Amino acid sequence: MTSRTTQITVRFSSPFLLPGFEPQPAGAYRVDYDEESIDSNSRLAWLRVGAFVHLPAIGMQGSLQQMVPIEPAKLDALLEQDRANSARFANTQGRRQSG
């Protein structure tokens, strides 16, 4: 089995909570995904088996740099919750301006 690590940047619009840590501020964060290849006859596919969030956020000052492990599904849930909260906020702001 082949493995790889890919790095992306995610953005949180609101503060969020990583298990076992103080709340993290809104901002852009680097995330490393560990992935393993899935054997398939028709095409190459990758399964995310681990994720690491880099702290602090990009552009934030901090004396300690950390890579916090988190299950990929939990990170996806945090990002989805952040998107939903941002959408709700945008909808309430739009109603206030038009009303």
Backbone as JSON Lines, residues from 0, in Angstrom:
{"i":0,"aa":"M","n":[0.84,-1.17,0.0],"ca":[0.0,0.0,0.0],"c":[0.89,1.24,0.0]}
{"i":1,"aa":"T","n":[0.49,2.22,-0.8],"ca":[1.23,3.47,-0.91],"c":[0.56,4.52,-0.03]}
{"i":2,"aa":"S","n":[1.37,5.39,0.56],"ca":[0.81,6.47,1.37],"c":[1.41,7.79,0.91]}
{"i":3,"aa":"R","n":[0.69,8.86,1.25],"ca":[1.17,10.2,0.93],"c":[0.6,11.19,1.95]}
{"i":4,"aa":"T","n":[1.19,12.37,1.98],"ca":[0.67,13.45,2.8],"c":[0.42,14.64,1.89]}
{"i":5,"aa":"T","n":[-0.79,15.19,1.98],"ca":[-1.12,16.39,1.22],"c":[-1.41,17.51,2.21]}
{"i":6,"aa":"Q","n":[-1.11,18.74,1.79],"ca":[-1.34,19.89,2.67],"c":[-2.3,20.85,1.99]}
{"i":7,"aa":"I","n":[-3.29,21.31,2.75],"ca":[-4.24,22.3,2.25],"c":[-4.36,23.41,3.29]}
{"i":8,"aa":"T","n":[-5.02,24.48,2.91],"ca":[-5.36,25.56,3.83],"c":[-6.87,25.59,3.99]}
{"i":9,"aa":"V","n":[-7.32,25.61,5.25],"ca":[-8.75,25.73,5.53],"c":[-8.97,27.05,6.24]}
{"i":10,"aa":"R","n":[-10.19,27.59,6.11],"ca":[-10.52,28.87,6.74],"c":[-11.72,28.69,7.66]}
{"i":11,"aa":"F","n":[-11.56,29.17,8.88],"ca":[-12.66,29.21,9.83],"c":[-13.11,30.66,9.97]}
{"i":12,"aa":"S","n":[-14.41,30.9,9.84],"ca":[-14.96,32.24,9.97],"c":[-15.22,32.62,11.42]}
{"i":13,"aa":"S","n":[-15.32,31.61,12.27],"ca":[-15.61,31.82,13.69],"c":[-14.6,31.04,14.51]}
{"i":14,"aa":"P","n":[-14.44,31.41,15.77],"ca":[-13.59,30.59,16.65],"c":[-14.11,29.15,16.69]}
{"i":15,"aa":"F","n":[-13.21,28.2,16.9],"ca":[-13.6,26.79,16.91],"c":[-12.81,26.06,17.99]}
{"i":16,"aa":"L","n":[-13.26,24.88,18.32],"ca":[-12.67,24.13,19.42],"c":[-12.12,22.8,18.92]}
{"i":17,"aa":"L","n":[-10.82,22.6,19.09],"ca":[-10.19,21.31,18.83],"c":[-10.22,20.52,20.15]}
{"i":18,"aa":"P","n":[-10.52,19.23,20.09],"ca":[-10.58,18.44,21.32],"c":[-9.28,18.55,22.12]}
{"i":19,"aa":"G","n":[-9.42,18.91,23.41],"ca":[-8.27,19.0,24.29],"c":[-7.51,20.31,24.25]}
{"i":20,"aa":"F","n":[-8.01,21.31,23.5],"ca":[-7.32,22.59,23.36],"c":[-8.26,23.74,23.68]}
{"i":21,"aa":"E","n":[-7.66,24.88,23.98],"ca":[-8.43,26.11,24.16],"c":[-9.07,26.47,22.81]}
{"i":22,"aa":"P","n":[-10.14,27.28,22.84],"ca":[-10.73,27.73,21.56],"c":[-9.68,28.4,20.68]}
{"i":23,"aa":"Q","n":[-9.75,28.12,19.4],"ca":[-8.84,28.7,18.42],"c":[-9.55,29.84,17.7]}
{"i":24,"aa":"P","n":[-8.83,30.92,17.38],"ca":[-9.48,32.05,16.72],"c":[-9.81,31.75,15.26]}
{"i":25,"aa":"A","n":[-10.75,32.5,14.73],"ca":[-11.06,32.41,13.3],"c":[-9.79,32.73,12.52]}
{"i":26,"aa":"G","n":[-9.67,32.14,11.33],"ca":[-8.51,32.4,10.5],"c":[-8.2,31.24,9.59]}
{"i":27,"aa":"A","n":[-7.08,31.34,8.91],"ca":[-6.63,30.3,7.97],"c":[-5.64,29.39,8.69]}
{"i":28,"aa":"Y","n":[-5.8,28.1,8.48],"ca":[-4.96,27.09,9.13],"c":[-4.45,26.1,8.09]}
{"i":29,"aa":"R","n":[-3.2,25.7,8.22],"ca":[-2.65,24.62,7.39],"c":[-3.11,23.29,7.97]}
{"i":30,"aa":"V","n":[-3.48,22.38,7.08],"ca":[-3.89,21.03,7.48],"c":[-3.13,20.03,6.63]}
{"i":31,"aa":"D","n":[-2.5,19.05,7.29],"ca":[-1.87,17.93,6.6],"c":[-2.81,16.74,6.67]}
{"i":32,"aa":"Y","n":[-3.06,16.12,5.52],"ca":[-3.86,14.89,5.47],"c":[-2.94,13.73,5.13]}
{"i":33,"aa":"D","n":[-2.95,12.68,5.94],"ca":[-2.29,11.43,5.61],"c":[-3.29,10.57,4.86]}
{"i":34,"aa":"E","n":[-2.86,10.06,3.72],"ca":[-3.75,9.29,2.85],"c":[-3.08,7.98,2.44]}
{"i":35,"aa":"E","n":[-3.9,6.96,2.26],"ca":[-3.41,5.67,1.78],"c":[-4.14,5.32,0.49]}
{"i":36,"aa":"S","n":[-3.4,4.71,-0.42],"ca":[-4.01,4.32,-1.69],"c":[-4.97,3.16,-1.48]}
{"i":37,"aa":"I","n":[-6.0,3.16,-2.3],"ca":[-6.98,2.07,-2.29],"c":[-6.75,1.29,-3.57]}
{"i":38,"aa":"D","n":[-6.53,0.0,-3.43],"ca":[-6.31,-0.83,-4.62],"c":[-7.59,-0.93,-5.42]}
{"i":39,"aa":"S","n":[-7.47,-0.61,-6.68],"ca":[-8.61,-0.68,-7.58],"c":[-8.09,-1.0,-8.97]}
{"i":40,"aa":"N","n":[-8.82,-1.81,-9.69],"ca":[-8.41,-2.16,-11.05],"c":[-8.66,-1.03,-12.04]}
{"i":41,"aa":"S","n":[-9.64,-0.19,-11.76],"ca":[-10.03,0.81,-12.74],"c":[-9.35,2.17,-12.56]}
{"i":42,"aa":"R","n":[-9.05,2.56,-11.31],"ca":[-8.41,3.86,-11.1],"c":[-7.75,3.93,-9.73]}
{"i":43,"aa":"L","n":[-6.92,4.93,-9.56],"ca":[-6.24,5.16,-8.29],"c":[-7.11,6.02,-7.4]}
{"i":44,"aa":"A","n":[-7.29,5.61,-6.16],"ca":[-8.08,6.38,-5.19],"c":[-7.3,6.47,-3.89]}
{"i":45,"aa":"W","n":[-7.61,7.51,-3.1],"ca":[-6.93,7.74,-1.84],"c":[-7.93,7.85,-0.72]}
{"i":46,"aa":"L","n":[-7.61,7.26,0.41],"ca":[-8.44,7.3,1.61],"c":[-7.72,8.13,2.67]}
{"i":47,"aa":"R","n":[-8.42,9.14,3.2],"ca":[-7.83,9.95,4.27],"c":[-7.87,9.15,5.56]}
{"i":48,"aa":"V","n":[-6.71,8.94,6.15],"ca":[-6.62,8.14,7.37],"c":[-6.19,8.96,8.58]}
{"i":49,"aa":"G","n":[-5.79,10.2,8.37],"ca":[-5.38,11.05,9.47],"c":[-5.3,12.5,9.03]}
{"i":50,"aa":"A","n":[-5.41,13.4,10.0],"ca":[-5.3,14.82,9.7],"c":[-4.58,15.5,10.87]}
{"i":51,"aa":"F","n":[-3.86,16.55,10.54],"ca":[-3.14,17.34,11.53],"c":[-3.35,18.81,11.23]}
{"i":52,"aa":"V","n":[-3.85,19.55,12.22],"ca":[-4.05,20.99,12.09],"c":[-2.83,21.68,12.67]}
{"i":53,"aa":"H","n":[-2.24,22.59,11.9],"ca":[-1.08,23.35,12.36],"c":[-1.57,24.54,13.18]}
{"i":54,"aa":"L","n":[-1.01,24.69,14.39],"ca":[-1.31,25.84,15.24],"c":[-0.04,26.63,15.44]}
{"i":55,"aa":"P","n":[-0.1,27.94,15.53],"ca":[-1.29,28.79,15.44],"c":[-1.71,29.01,13.99]}
{"i":56,"aa":"A","n":[-2.77,29.8,13.81],"ca":[-3.27,30.11,12.47],"c":[-2.19,30.8,11.65]}
{"i":57,"aa":"I","n":[-2.3,30.72,10.34],"ca":[-1.37,31.39,9.44],"c":[-1.4,32.89,9.74]}
{"i":58,"aa":"G","n":[-0.23,33.47,9.92],"ca":[-0.13,34.9,10.18],"c":[-0.27,35.29,11.63]}
{"i":59,"aa":"M","n":[-0.57,34.34,12.5],"ca":[-0.69,34.62,13.93],"c":[0.66,34.38,14.6]}
{"i":60,"aa":"Q","n":[0.96,35.2,15.58],"ca":[2.19,35.02,16.33],"c":[1.95,34.02,17.45]}
{"i":61,"aa":"G","n":[2.91,33.18,17.69],"ca":[2.83,32.23,18.78],"c":[4.21,31.7,19.09]}
{"i":62,"aa":"S","n":[4.46,31.49,20.36],"ca":[5.78,30.99,20.75],"c":[5.88,29.48,20.52]}
{"i":63,"aa":"L","n":[4.75,28.82,20.36],"ca":[4.72,27.38,20.21],"c":[4.02,26.99,18.92]}
{"i":64,"aa":"Q","n":[4.72,26.25,18.08],"ca":[4.13,25.71,16.84],"c":[3.76,24.26,17.12]}
{"i":65,"aa":"Q","n":[2.53,23.88,16.76],"ca":[2.07,22.52,17.03],"c":[1.35,21.96,15.82]}
{"i":66,"aa":"M","n":[1.38,20.63,15.73],"ca":[0.55,19.91,14.77],"c":[-0.39,19.05,15.6]}
{"i":67,"aa":"V","n":[-1.68,19.38,15.56],"ca":[-2.67,18.72,16.39],"c":[-3.36,17.63,15.59]}
{"i":68,"aa":"P","n":[-3.28,16.37,16.05],"ca":[-3.97,15.3,15.32],"c":[-5.48,15.39,15.53]}
{"i":69,"aa":"I","n":[-6.23,15.11,14.48],"ca":[-7.68,15.08,14.54],"c":[-8.17,14.1,13.48]}
{"i":70,"aa":"E","n":[-9.25,13.41,13.79],"ca":[-9.82,12.49,12.8],"c":[-10.36,13.31,11.63]}
{"i":71,"aa":"P","n":[-10.11,12.88,10.4],"ca":[-10.6,13.64,9.25],"c":[-12.1,13.93,9.3]}
{"i":72,"aa":"A","n":[-12.89,12.97,9.76],"ca":[-14.34,13.18,9.83],"c":[-14.69,14.27,10.84]}
{"i":73,"aa":"K","n":[-13.96,14.35,11.95],"ca":[-14.21,15.4,12.94],"c":[-13.83,16.77,12.39]}
{"i":74,"aa":"L","n":[-12.73,16.84,11.65],"ca":[-12.35,18.1,11.04],"c":[-13.39,18.52,10.01]}
{"i":75,"aa":"D","n":[-13.86,17.59,9.2],"ca":[-14.92,17.89,8.22],"c":[-16.16,18.43,8.93]}
{"i":76,"aa":"A","n":[-16.52,17.84,10.07],"ca":[-17.69,18.28,10.83],"c":[-17.49,19.7,11.37]}
{"i":77,"aa":"L","n":[-16.29,20.01,11.87],"ca":[-16.01,21.36,12.35],"c":[-16.12,22.38,11.22]}
{"i":78,"aa":"L","n":[-15.59,22.05,10.05],"ca":[-15.66,22.96,8.91],"c":[-17.09,23.14,8.43]}
{"i":79,"aa":"E","n":[-17.87,22.07,8.42],"ca":[-19.27,22.16,8.0],"c":[-20.06,23.01,8.99]}
{"i":80,"aa":"Q","n":[-19.82,22.83,10.28],"ca":[-20.49,23.63,11.3],"c":[-20.13,25.12,11.13]}
{"i":81,"aa":"D","n":[-18.87,25.41,10.84],"ca":[-18.44,26.79,10.62],"c":[-19.14,27.38,9.4]}
{"i":82,"aa":"R","n":[-19.25,26.62,8.32],"ca":[-19.94,27.1,7.11],"c":[-21.42,27.38,7.41]}
{"i":83,"aa":"A","n":[-22.05,26.48,8.15],"ca":[-23.47,26.64,8.48],"c":[-23.67,27.88,9.36]}
{"i":84,"aa":"N","n":[-22.8,28.09,10.34],"ca":[-22.9,29.27,11.2],"c":[-22.69,30.54,10.4]}
{"i":85,"aa":"S","n":[-21.76,30.53,9.46],"ca":[-21.5,31.7,8.61],"c":[-22.71,32.01,7.73]}
{"i":86,"aa":"A","n":[-23.34,30.96,7.19],"ca":[-24.51,31.14,6.34],"c":[-25.67,31.71,7.14]}
{"i":87,"aa":"R","n":[-25.87,31.2,8.37],"ca":[-26.95,31.73,9.21],"c":[-26.71,33.19,9.54]}
{"i":88,"aa":"F","n":[-25.46,33.53,9.86],"ca":[-25.13,34.91,10.17],"c":[-25.37,35.81,8.97]}
{"i":89,"aa":"A","n":[-24.96,35.36,7.79],"ca":[-25.16,36.15,6.57],"c":[-26.65,36.36,6.31]}
{"i":90,"aa":"N","n":[-27.46,35.32,6.54],"ca":[-28.9,35.44,6.32],"c":[-29.53,36.44,7.29]}
{"i":91,"aa":"T","n":[-29.12,36.42,8.55],"ca":[-29.7,37.37,9.52],"c":[-29.23,38.79,9.21]}
{"i":92,"aa":"Q","n":[-28.01,38.97,8.75],"ca":[-27.52,40.3,8.37],"c":[-28.3,40.82,7.17]}
{"i":93,"aa":"G","n":[-28.57,39.94,6.19],"ca":[-29.31,40.34,4.99],"c":[-30.73,40.78,5.33]}
{"i":94,"aa":"R","n":[-31.36,40.09,6.27],"ca":[-32.73,40.45,6.69],"c":[-32.73,41.8,7.4]}
{"i":95,"aa":"R","n":[-31.71,42.07,8.2],"ca":[-31.64,43.35,8.91],"c":[-31.48,44.51,7.94]}
{"i":96,"aa":"Q","n":[-30.67,44.32,6.9],"ca":[-30.43,45.39,5.95],"c":[-31.63,45.66,5.06]}
{"i":97,"aa":"S","n":[-32.4,44.62,4.73],"ca":[-33.53,44.79,3.83],"c":[-34.81,45.17,4.6]}
{"i":98,"aa":"G","n":[-34.79,45.03,5.94],"ca":[-36.0,45.27,6.71],"c":[-36.09,46.57,7.33]}
